[in-house]
Amino acid sequence: MNLTEKQVKENVVYRGKIVTLRCDDALLPDGSPCKREVVDHPGGACVLYVREGKVLLVRQFRYPYMEETLELPAGKLNAGEDPAVTAARELEEETGLVPASVEHLFTIYPTPGYSAEKIYIYAARGVREGAAHPDEDEFLSAAFYPVEEVARMIADGRIRDAKTIIAVQSYLLGRARD
């Protein structure tokens, strides 16, 4: 069974600094016309760093939810940027920690029903101390949390960020080890 939908015409409704909103004309697998709303996003990368059984998390205010979140260091890909470079850059910018390397763990589609965003999840290796230098509009604090406490915060809903949950669960399952 062919499930492929075909784009007939791309219709940009809004082009912003981070996202573009489209309402495309498309065809369903049976040839019927339809509209598809899509949020184009350049994608992002995050990095899991665990040291001595403690997970590095950043606390920041997330405007769409109007609340503070605890999540892995992460950021948006710059045009043409390798996601591994983004992950290492964001770790240094947000926490001052510089990885010798990052290992790709997963690529996830956070909201495939309407967004083309991909998030690349990495684990940091060979980390050394550096200096944090967050973006001028970025206000956050970084801290290490015992992995058991992070697991409890996921279980009781204090951590709701999908990329963080996936990376930490991967760590707990033994896939991403420090």
Disulfide bonds with the S-S distance in Angstrom:
none
